[in-house]
Amino acid sequence: MNRTLLIAGIVVTIIAMVLIMLPQILSSIGLHPTYDRLEYDLAGKKALIIATNEDTLGESGKATGVYGSELTIAYYEFLDAGMTVDIASPEGGKIPFEPVSLRWPMATHADKRYLNDEDAQNKTENSLSIEEVNFLDYDIIWMAGGWGAAYDLGYSEVLGEKISEAHAEGILLGSVCHGALGFRMATEVDGRPLVEGKTMTGVTDKQIVELGIEITPLHPETELRKQNANYVSDTAFRDFFATYVAVDGDIVTGQNQNSSGEAAQTLLRLLAEGN
């Protein structure tokens, strides 16, 4: 009897330790890896973060939205650099979050900070409409991903026009994961797709298949390749644990949720160097 209790106690202890360490274990194999950070003083500069309004994964009825860390990590990187940070969406109003992304063990330090930040929550509950925002007022424009973005960012003509204008003015543009779809309707001044010939990344088709979300109408890798971008990425035993950041002039793109920090830091570095 005592031996049985001892064995049961050991098993429970091991399980508890694994659960406690699970976020660190996931990070060690690639989920939200650590990244090099520098402190910047960019007071007086402004950043605009754009995210989806879509809260449902197609006809499945499953809740979706922006993937938490793809918005929160960039938000706090820009904010902590002294920047004014606004949040917008195609329609304005509420930006829904992919539910699992804000929960243990997926939630990052930035996600937890957001959940205790009334000001940031107010910005996502009452986001600006991109139609009413002057993109030329900003120094950095960041497009967050999440499955919801597959339903609106890539179809917004207004977003395409404003990204085109911002690019023509040399404003720094960034995206992560499905946020790359925000470039889909954008063009160069001569009418060519903005992404044509540019080295860019976004979530891989492989990751979409592995996660079983082929239901989404637009896939970043597919769409970037259609417009003749030089698509680049990394891979892993599951691409959910891969990461890659591509830089092409004033455009910085991150492969997936793991790439937010490095991509945001790269934009800050480029902005600082341009001061």
N, C-alpha and C positions, 0 to 999 in steps of 0.2 A: 504493500500500500504506500509506504513512504517513498519507495523507489519510483512508483508510478507518479506520485505527486511531484517528485524531484524532476522527472523527465518532462512532465507537463509544464512545470515552472520554467525549465530551460527553454522549451519550445516557445512559450509565451514571451519570454525575454528576448529571444532571437527575433521573433516576429515584430515585437515592439521596436527593437533597435533598427530593423530594416525599414519600418514605416517612418521612424524619426529621421533616418538618413536618406529616405527616398529622394527628396529634392536634390541633395548633393550627389546621389548616385546618378540621377538623370542628367545632371549638369556635367558629370564626369564623362558621360558618353555622348554629349553634344547638345543637350537641350539647354538653351539660354546660357551658353558658355561665358566665362569671364572674358573681358576685352580690355585693351589698353585705354586708359582714360587720362585726359589732361584737363586741367581747370582753365576755363577761358573767362575773360571779362569782356562781354559784348553788350554791355548796357547801352541802351538806345537803339539796338537792333531789334528786328521783329521777325517772328516765325509764324507761319500758318500751317496748321495740321488739318488735313482733310480725311474724313472717314465716311463710311457707308451709312445709309438710313435703313437698309434692308435688314429685317429681323427674322426672316423665315427662309429656310433652305428649300426653295422650290416647292413642289407639291408634297414633299415629305412631311411638311408641317413642323419640322424640327427647328427649334430656335437657333438663330445664328446672329452674326453682326460683325463688328470689328474684333480682331484677335487682340486681347488686352495689351500685351507687351508691345505690340506693333504701334500702339498709340502712346501708352504710358511711358515707355523708356525714352522715346524721342521727346515727349513733352517735358520730362524732368531734365533731360540733358540740355535742352534749349533754355528752360527756365532757370536752371542752376548756373547757366552761363550769363545770367543777367538779362536775357532777352524777354521781351513781351511776347507771349504766346497766345494766339487765338485759335479756336477750333471751329471748323466749318464742315458742312456736308452738302450733298446735292440739293436737298430740299430744305435744309435748316431744321431746327428742332432736335428731337431726341436721336442720339446715336446709340444703337443697341450694341451690347457686347456678347461675343461668343461665351456662353455661360461657363464652360469648363475652364476657359482661359484665366478666369479670376479666382479659381478655386485651388486648394491644395490638391496635388503637389505641383500644379502647373504655374501657379501665381509667382511672379517675380517680386523682388523688393519694390520695384516701381509700381506694380499692381497693388501691393499692400499699402503703399504710400497713397495711391489714388483713392483707395477705399476709405481713407481717413482724411481726405482732402475735399472739403465742401466746395471750395472754389473750382477745382478741376471738375468735380461732379456736376456743378452747375453749368459749366461750359459744354459738357457732353449732353446734358439734358436739354439745353437751350442753344444748340450750335447755330452758328451763322449760316445763312444760305449763301452758297458760292456765287449766286447771281448778284447778290448785293455787296460782295466783297471786291475791293480793288486789289488784285494780286500784285500790282506794281508797288503797293505800299510795303511789301515784305522783302526781307533779305534771304529767307529760306522758305520754301514751300515743300511740305512733306505729305506724301499720300500713304496712309496706313492701309494694311490689307485686311485679311479675314475673309471668310467665304462670302459674306454679304456683299463685298466689293465687286464680286463677279456679276452682280445683278444691276449695278447702277454706275459705278465709276467709268467703266469702259463704254457706256452708252450715252454719256452726258456730252452733248455738243457744247454746252456752256463751259464745262470743265476743259474740254479740248481747246476751245478758243482762248480761254484765259491762261492755260498752260503754254500755249503757243506764244501769246503776247509776253508772258514772263520770260520764256526762253529767249525771245528776240532781244530782250532788255538785259540779258546776262544774269538773271536772278537764279540763285542756286536751287536746283530741283532734286528732290529725293523721294524714294519710295521703298517699300518693303513688301515682299510676298505678292499678294493680289493687288496691292497698291499700284504696281506697275501698269495695271490696266488703265489707270488714269491718263497714261500717255497715248492710249489707242486712238483717240480722236484728234490729237494734236498734230500740227504740221509745221514745217519750216516755212520761211517767208515765200519760198518758191512753190509751195503747195505739196512738196513731198512729205511723206510721213516723218514726223520728228525723229522717230526711233531708227529710221533707215540708216544702216551703216554704223550705228553707234553700239558700243560694247555695253550690254545691259544684262541684268538678271532679274529673276522673279521666281516664284515657286515652280518647281519642276513638274512636268507631266507625271513623272515617276511617283512623286510624293502624293499627287492627287489620286492616282490609282491606288497607291498603298493605303491611303486614308478612306478610299471608297466614296469620293465626292465627285465622281464624273458627272453627276447631275447638274452641276453648275454650268451655266451657258458659255462662259468664257474662261479659258485657262491661260495664264500669263506666258508660259513658254511657247505655247502654240501661237498665240497672238503676236508675240514679239518676232517669232520666226516668220510669220506671214508677212510682216512689214519689213522683212529683211534686216532686222537688227542682228548684231553679232552676239547671239545669246550664249552666255557662259554660266557655269554653275559648278558646284561640288556635289559629291554623292557620298552615301554611307550605306550601311546595311539596311537602314531605313532612312530615306531622305529627310524625314522629320528631325533627324539628328545631324544633318549636314548644315553648312553655312558658307556663304560667299558674299563678298561685297565688290561691286564693279564700279569703276570711276571712269567717266568719259567727259572730259571738260567740266562743265558746270552741272553734270548730271551724276548722281550717286544712287545706285540701286542695291538693295539687299535681297538675298535669295528667299529667306523665309523668316519666321518668328525669331530664329536664333541670331539674325543679322542686324536687328534694330540698333543695338548699342554701337557697334562698329560703324554702321552707316551714318548714324546721327553724329558721332564723333568726327567722322570724316568731313561732314558738312560744316561743322564748327571750325575745324582746322582750315578749310578752304576759305571760310568767311573771315577768319582771323588773319589769314595770309593776305587777303585782299584789302585789309584796312589800311 
